[in-house]
Amino acid sequence: MKYGITLAGMGVPLRELPALALQAENSGWDGVFIWDETFGPDAWVSMTAIAVQTTRIRIGALLTPLSRRRPWKVASEAATLDHFSHGRLIVTVGLGAVDTGFVNVGEETDRKVRAQMLDESLAILDGLWSGESFSYSGTHYNLQDVSLGFRPLQMPRIPIWVAGAWRRQKSMQRVIRCDGILPEEKRTDGTSFNVSPEDVRLIQAYVQERRLLKAPFDIVIQNESPGNDPTEARTLSQPWEKAGATWWIENPWASKWIVDKDESGLQARILQGPPR
């Protein structure tokens, strides 16, 4: 299992993100992830700054709601960043949460429409990353003879992780066309809750049985572990690894950025290292 950490917390100075990412790389983390917000600090500019400061660690945003982005712009940005990072980018997508500013800027809020836009966008990403001239005709997007003029470094494509509702057929059909899942389950009222290690085993079997792509597939768990107690941290992460999860993303949601390495905070959690 690989281990990533989200570089998002209260009061993190933007200018410090590249240095924090380098500290994460040097502390044994395998990936650094940031938020792709509706408005505010730009995720793609930030990831580019991180890419040129680091050499090994994987980079991504959690997550990009494609319904509020032009897919050809995302395809261009991602392919460019894949080159800047020497093939270390992961693209994570989903419907997004409408309470993160969708209404404020007039974005689409209907879940069914956003799902349609997500599926069409995924097809466009694939087509444009081929490097060849590409046309597409859909309900929401139409492209005629568009080409990026180059391909991403990663083959067969930049890995795409997608937020997926386990046991929901339409959502899982999208999942098996991608390269990884951030799994959740849905209650009858539409609210979400976290999956269990047993669910991870079932997801792994489901994907292996139905997925046609030959590229590796990731099951990504988002959680939080106590960095000051390595034994307890490992106790938390080990059941997920045994179940088949391939990534653990540490989410110190409430951690403030604190310079002093002896205090609790995002920087301290980075330096404590992953719960291997």
C-alpha positions in Angstrom: 0.0 0.0 0.0 1.2 3.5 -0.8 0.7 6.5 1.5 -0.3 10.0 0.6 -1.1 13.1 2.6 -3.4 16.0 2.0 -1.6 19.4 2.1 -4.7 21.3 3.2 -5.3 22.7 6.6 -6.1 25.9 8.5 -3.8 28.7 7.6 -1.4 26.9 5.3 0.6 29.7 3.4 0.5 29.1 -0.3 4.2 29.9 -0.6 5.0 27.0 1.8 3.2 24.3 -0.3 6.3 23.3 -2.4 8.5 23.1 0.7 5.8 21.0 2.6 5.6 18.7 -0.4 9.4 18.3 -0.4 9.3 17.5 3.3 6.7 14.9 2.6 8.8 13.4 -0.1 11.8 13.3 2.2 9.7 11.8 5.1 8.7 8.7 3.1 5.2 9.7 1.8 4.3 8.4 -1.7 1.9 11.2 -2.7 0.8 14.7 -1.9 -2.7 16.0 -2.6 -4.4 19.3 -2.4 -8.0 20.6 -2.7 -9.4 21.8 -6.1 -11.7 24.5 -4.9 -14.5 26.3 -6.8 -12.8 29.6 -6.0 -9.7 30.4 -4.0 -6.1 29.0 -4.3 -5.7 27.4 -7.8 -5.0 23.7 -7.5 -3.3 23.3 -10.9 -0.9 26.3 -10.4 -0.1 24.9 -6.9 0.5 21.4 -8.2 2.9 22.8 -10.9 4.9 24.6 -8.2 5.0 21.3 -6.2 6.1 19.3 -9.3 9.2 21.5 -10.0 10.2 21.3 -6.3 10.0 17.5 -5.9 11.3 14.5 -7.8 9.6 11.3 -6.6 6.3 11.9 -4.9 3.0 11.5 -6.8 0.8 14.7 -7.2 -2.9 15.1 -7.4 -6.0 17.1 -6.4 -8.8 15.7 -4.3 -10.9 16.1 -6.3 -11.8 17.9 -9.6 -15.5 18.1 -10.3 -15.4 17.9 -14.1 -18.9 19.4 -14.5 -17.5 22.8 -13.6 -14.5 22.6 -15.8 -14.0 22.6 -19.6 -12.7 19.1 -20.3 -10.4 20.2 -23.0 -8.8 22.7 -20.6 -8.4 20.0 -18.0 -6.9 17.6 -20.6 -4.3 20.3 -21.6 -3.4 21.3 -18.0 -3.1 17.6 -16.9 -0.9 16.6 -19.9 1.3 19.7 -19.4 1.7 19.0 -15.7 2.4 15.3 -16.4 5.5 16.5 -18.4 6.5 19.0 -15.7 6.4 16.3 -13.1 8.1 13.7 -15.2 5.0 11.4 -15.2 3.9 11.8 -11.5 0.4 13.2 -11.9 -2.8 11.5 -10.8 -6.1 13.0 -11.9 -8.9 12.5 -9.4 -12.5 13.4 -10.5 -16.1 13.2 -9.3 -19.4 15.0 -9.1 -18.1 17.3 -6.4 -20.1 18.7 -3.5 -22.6 21.5 -4.5 -22.2 23.2 -1.2 -18.6 24.2 -2.1 -19.7 27.2 -4.1 -21.5 25.8 -7.1 -24.5 28.0 -6.5 -22.4 31.1 -5.9 -21.0 31.0 -9.4 -23.9 29.5 -11.3 -22.6 26.0 -11.8 -24.8 23.1 -12.6 -26.3 21.5 -9.4 -28.5 18.7 -10.7 -26.8 15.4 -9.9 -28.0 13.6 -13.0 -26.8 16.3 -15.3 -23.4 16.5 -13.5 -23.0 12.8 -13.9 -23.7 13.0 -17.6 -21.1 15.8 -17.9 -18.6 13.8 -15.9 -19.0 10.8 -18.2 -18.7 12.9 -21.4 -15.6 14.7 -19.9 -13.9 11.4 -19.2 -14.3 10.4 -22.8 -12.9 13.7 -24.0 -9.8 13.4 -21.7 -9.1 9.9 -23.1 -9.5 11.2 -26.7 -7.3 14.2 -26.3 -4.6 12.4 -24.4 -4.1 10.2 -27.5 -2.3 13.1 -29.1 -4.3 12.5 -32.3 -7.0 14.6 -33.9 -10.2 14.0 -31.9 -13.9 14.7 -32.4 -16.7 14.2 -30.0 -20.5 14.8 -30.2 -22.4 14.5 -26.9 -25.3 16.1 -25.1 -23.2 18.7 -23.3 -19.9 18.9 -25.3 -19.0 18.9 -29.0 -15.5 18.9 -30.3 -14.4 19.0 -34.0 -10.9 18.0 -35.0 -9.1 19.0 -31.8 -5.6 17.9 -30.9 -3.3 18.7 -28.0 -0.3 18.1 -30.3 1.4 16.0 -27.7 0.8 13.2 -25.3 1.2 12.8 -21.6 4.3 11.0 -20.5 2.4 8.3 -18.6 1.1 5.4 -20.6 -1.4 4.2 -21.5 -2.7 7.5 -19.9 -2.5 9.6 -16.8 -4.2 7.5 -14.0 -7.7 8.6 -13.4 -9.2 8.0 -9.9 -13.0 8.6 -9.5 -15.2 9.0 -6.5 -17.5 6.0 -6.7 -20.7 4.9 -4.9 -20.2 1.3 -4.1 -23.2 -0.9 -5.0 -24.6 1.8 -7.3 -24.5 0.3 -10.8 -24.2 3.5 -12.8 -21.4 4.8 -10.6 -19.5 1.5 -10.6 -19.8 1.3 -14.4 -17.9 4.6 -14.5 -15.4 3.2 -12.0 -14.4 0.2 -14.1 -13.6 2.6 -17.0 -11.1 4.5 -14.7 -7.9 3.5 -12.9 -8.9 3.9 -9.3 -11.8 4.5 -6.9 -12.3 6.6 -3.8 -15.2 4.5 -2.5 -18.2 5.5 -0.5 -21.6 4.0 0.1 -24.9 5.8 -0.2 -27.9 5.6 2.1 -31.4 5.6 0.7 -31.6 9.4 1.5 -28.6 10.0 -0.6 -26.1 10.7 2.2 -22.7 9.0 2.2 -20.8 6.9 4.6 -17.4 5.2 4.5 -16.9 1.7 3.3 -15.4 -1.1 5.4 -12.4 -3.4 4.7 -14.8 -6.1 3.7 -16.3 -3.7 1.2 -12.8 -3.2 -0.2 -12.5 -6.9 -0.8 -15.8 -6.9 -2.6 -14.9 -3.9 -4.7 -11.6 -5.5 -5.7 -13.3 -8.6 -6.9 -16.0 -6.6 -8.7 -13.4 -4.6 -10.6 -11.2 -7.5 -11.4 -14.2 -9.4 -12.9 -15.5 -6.5 -15.0 -12.7 -4.2 -15.9 -11.3 -4.5 -19.5 -8.3 -2.1 -19.1 -4.9 -3.7 -18.5 -3.5 -0.8 -16.4 -3.2 -1.2 -12.6 -6.3 -0.3 -10.5 -6.2 1.6 -7.2 -8.6 1.5 -4.2 -8.0 4.6 -2.3 -8.9 5.0 1.4 -9.0 8.5 3.1 -8.5 8.4 6.8 -6.5 9.9 9.6 -3.9 8.2 11.9 -2.0 9.4 15.0 1.5 10.3 13.8 2.8 10.4 17.4 1.8 6.7 17.9 3.3 4.6 15.0 1.9 1.3 16.5 -1.6 2.6 16.7 -1.3 4.2 13.2 -0.2 0.9 11.8 -3.1 -0.9 13.6 -5.5 1.5 11.8 -4.0 1.1 8.3 -3.2 -2.6 8.2 -6.7 -4.0 7.9 -7.2 -1.8 4.8 -4.0 -3.0 3.2 -4.9 -6.7 3.9 -8.3 -6.1 2.3 -6.7 -4.9 -0.9 -6.6 -1.1 -0.6 -3.6 0.3 -2.6 -3.5 3.9 -1.2 -4.0 5.4 2.2 -4.6 9.2 2.0 -3.9 10.9 5.3 -6.4 13.7 5.8 -5.5 15.9 8.8 -8.6 18.0 8.2 -8.4 20.2 11.2 -4.6 20.5 11.6 -3.2 24.0 11.6 0.0 24.6 9.8 2.6 25.1 12.5 6.3 25.7 11.9 7.5 24.3 15.3 8.3 20.7 14.6 7.6 19.8 18.3 4.0 21.0 18.1 1.0 19.2 16.6 0.0 20.4 13.2 0.2 19.7 9.5 3.9 20.1 9.2 4.5 17.9 12.3 2.3 15.2 10.8 4.2 15.3 7.5 7.5 14.9 9.3 6.2 12.0 11.4 5.8 10.0 8.2 3.2 7.5 6.9 1.7 4.7 9.0 3.6 1.9 7.3 
